[in-house]
């Protein structure tokens, strides 16, 4: 997915995506929205409450799985999937000099 980035490195819409959003209802007003407002909180983990019609509340907790890595928006276009990230990191690992065992 190719997206341009803004000064704050948050993805912005392409012309194609803007066309898809033209069908939003007029009562939806996101003009005061703040892009990335919950970004850091999402990375730490978050809770979702679902209010059921019968008055019950279902609570679901979400946390990043161990080993999960978030790519910053400016890096994502270069690494579209896990295989691309792993291949690049293996290339970097090969460049790291091997440490010699130090005499105790």
HUSULBEL-V349402 format. One record per pair of residues at least 6 apart in sequence whose C-alpha atoms are under 6 Angstrom apart, sorted by the first residue. I is the first residue (numbers start at 0). GAP is how many residues later the second one is. D is the distance in Angstrom with one decimal. If there is no record, write none. Layout:
# HUSULBEL-V349402
i;gap;d
I;GAP;D
I;GAP;D
This chain:
# HUSULBEL-V349402
i;gap;d
2;8;5.9
3;7;5.9
3;8;5.8
4;6;4.7
4;7;5.7
8;64;6.0
8;65;5.9
9;63;5.9
44;17;5.5
44;18;4.2
45;15;6.0
45;16;5.3
46;13;5.7
46;14;4.4
47;11;5.8
47;12;5.2
48;9;5.7
48;10;4.5
49;7;5.6
49;8;5.0
50;6;4.7
78;6;5.6
